[in-house]
């Protein structure tokens, strides 16, 4: 839940947009998902923790891997996703698009 910024809540407190998980036919817990833009920030924070340095300090090859990871997780389907990722990586939007094109052409 920390990686995506979600929250666990009791099933009785679930809202319409929460995901209720059941165990053996009984509601066990509800997952309250964050707004998509908040999710991207949590994913970027998780990648910073995983790599142990700020993302802008990564080498080019590792930044390309980060972009591929984010692409598979849907980061670029969000409004301002490319801009947010570019800022986190310390590169231009053009560079992020180049990384995306490189991953689809490989």
Buried (B, 14 or more C-beta within 10 A) or exposed (E): EEEBBBEEBEBEEBEEEBEEEEEEEEEEBBBBBBEEEEBBBBBBBBBBEEBEEEBEEBEEEBBBBBBBBBBEBEBBEBEEBBEBBBBBBEBEEEBBBBBBEEBEEE
